[in-house]
């Protein structure tokens, strides 16, 4: 049984000093592949070098809305500059997607600036026919409008989805997978639990968002990709499927999304 963590910040400082050992433990637990999303240009090169060192790890390059105000330079030219810098990294063999990018109304960065930066990355993904890794909080309709306007051919994934079945269906119709994370392990997340049960199994990918988004019962502890089998078990119970079926389907979905070979082959 193999698993794919489709969203894990494995390059973050919290994993320094334990990364090699942790990845060995992941592989022993059947977690064969992992995608590390980019968050800002200053992080991309180190992230890609890290991916080169670990079999099974791939990356995306993007500017997360939380990091927009930390990028130096003229904000008026930020969107074009970020897209140009990202384009230079997309030829790296371990780079398989654009992101993490998107919109977040819970932060102070002006939404107009966020939209310009996001749309530039959506357009870049469309030009390169690469999938997007999308972060969205409080701005689903704005994100949907941008995706409809640009129609990125390779689609992508809505990271950390916590919406309704109807919203999930809208994204799936646009060619976007639904990122299933720790939210579904909380009984209070009834709406999101209904959404992941209503969608076809072909629409779902697993993600930890480690070191964030802890599973129920692990609050206050850094999350790790080792939680993927536990997350898969909860999804299997909710959908009344076997754990092996969920592992196989979500891994195949992630491989398809990111243009990788079938599960079980080297990446």
N, C-alpha and C positions, 0 to 999 in steps of 0.2 A: 504494500500500500504506500503510495507516494503522495506528498502534499506540496502545494505551491503557495507561498506567502506573497501575494501580489502587491503588498505595500508595507514596507518595513524600513525605517530610518536606521539601517544597520551601521551607517557611518557616523552616527552621533556619538558624542564624547562619552555618554554613559556606558557604551560598549567597549571603550578603549581598555586594553589590558586583558580583556576576556574574549575578544572577538574570535580568535582562532579556535579556542576551546569550545566556545558556544556554537560555532558553525559545525564543528565535529559532532557535538551533541545533537544538533538539528539533523544532520545527515543520518546519524544513527537512529533517530526517531522517524525517519522517512520523509523529512522535509528536504526535498531534493533541489528546489529552486526558490529563489527569492528575488523580488524587484525592489531596488532602492530608488525612491523618487528624489529628484533634485529639488532644492528649495531656493537657491540663490547662486549666481555665477561664481562667487568666491569659493563655493563648496564643490563645484562640479569636478575639477581636475582630481582632487583628493579622492572623491567618491569613485571616479572611474579607475584610478590606480588601485584602490581597494578591491574593486570588482575583478580586476585582472588577477588578483592574488587568490581568489576563491572560486573554485569550480561550482557552477550552478547559480552564481549571482550575476544579475544584469541590472541596468540602470535606466533612468529617464533623466533628461535635463529640462529644468523649468524654473520659473520664478514664482514662488508661493506668495499669495497676497500678504501674508504676515511679514515677509522680508522685503517688500517693495520699498518701504521707507528707510531701509538700511543700505540700499544700493546707491553708491555715490554718483554724482553727475546731474545733468539737467533733467528734471522730471518730464519736460516737454518732449525730450528725445528718448526717454527711457524705454518705451515700448519697442521702437525700432532697434535700439542698441542691444537690448536683451535678445531679441529675435536673431540679430546678426551674430551675437556671441554663441547662442545656442546652436545655430546652423553649423558653426565650425566644429562643434562637438558631436554632431549627429553621425559623422562618419566612423566614430569609434565602434569597434565590433561589439562592445558590451552595451552600447546605447541603443535601446529598442523602442523608446517612446518619448513624448514631450510632456513635461509636467514635473512636479505637481504645480498646477496653475488653476486659477479660478476666481471666484468672487466671495467676499465675506463682509456682511453688513455689521458684524459685531466688532469691527476694528475701526480706528480713526482714519485710516488712509482713505482719501476721497474715492467714492465709488466710480466716478468718471475716470480717474487714473487707473483704478483696478481694471475697469472694462477695457481701456485701451491696451494695457499690458496683456490681459487675458486674450483679447481678440487677435493680437499680433502672434501669440503662441498658437492659437487655434489655426490661423492661416498658415503658419509654418508647418504645423502637423499635416495640414491638407496638402501643401506643396510637396512634402516628403513622403506622403502616404504612410504616416506613422500614427499610432494611437495616442490619445490624450489621457493623462491622469488628472482628473478634475476634482478640485476642492470647492465645495459650495456650502455656505451657511447663510440662511435668510435671503437668498437671492436666486431661488430656483427658476423663477420665470424669466429673469434677466439672462441667466445661463442658457436656458432653453432657446430664447430668442437668438442669442449669439450663435449657438450650435446650428439652429435652423438656417440662419442667414449664411453661414459658411459651409455647412454640410461636409465636415471632414470625412474623407472617404474611408479611413481606417477606423472610425469610431473612437472608442476609448472606454474608460471606466469612471463611474461616479464613486469616488472614494468616500468611505465612511458613511454610506447611505443610512438615513434615519427618517425616511418619509413614508408616505402612504402607498398602498398598492397602485393607486391611480397615477401617482407621480412616477413611481418606478416603471410602470408600463409606458409612460411617455418617453422616458430615457431609453428604454429597450427598443422602442419603435424608431428612435433616432440612431440606433446602432451602438448604444452604450451599455456595457455590462454594469451590474450593480455590485459594488464592493461590500461584502458582508463581513462585519467586524464584531467587536465585543458588545455592541449595543444589543444584539439579539440574546445575549446571555442574561439580560435583566428582564424580569417578568413584567415590569412596568412599561416596557417598550412594545406594547401590544400592536400598535400600528405598523411598526417595522417588522415585527414577527409575521404579521399577516402578509406584508408585502413580499417577503422572501419565500413564503409558502405559495403565494398566488402566481409568481413568475415561473416560467419554464426553467428547468434545471440548467438549460443551456445559457441562461442569462446571468448566472451567478459566479463570482470569484471570491475566494477567501482572502482576508487581510488582517494583520494584527495592528498596523500603524505603530508598532513598537518603536520607542519605549512608551508611547502614549496609548490611550483607549484601552484601559485594563478590563479584563473580564470580571463578571460579578464574582465576588469573593476574593478578588486580588487587588482591590482598591488600595491606593497608597504605595503600591509596589511598582517598579519599572516593568512594563510589559516586555515580553521577548517573543521571538518567532517560535519558541518551543510551545506556545499556547495554540498554535494552529490545529493540532489534532483535537484538542479539547473544544475549540470553536467548531470544528467540523462535526464533532459528536453532537453538539447542541443543535446544529442545523439539521443533522440527520434525524434527530428526535422530533423536531418541529415539522419536518416534511414527511415523517414516517417512512424514511428510506434507510438503507443500510449505510454504515459508516464507509464501507469500501466503495459503494456507489457514489456517495458524495465526494469522497477523495478523488476518485477517478474522473468524475464529471468536472469538478471545479479545477482540477489540474489541467485537464484537456482544454477547458475554456480559457485559462490563463495562457497556455501555450499558443492557442489560436489567436488570442487577442494580441500578444506581443510578437507574433511571427516566429515562434520557436519550434523546434522539432517536437515530436510527440513525447509525452512523459516517459522517462526511462532512458532517454538519449542525453548525451552530454550537451551542455550549453556554454 
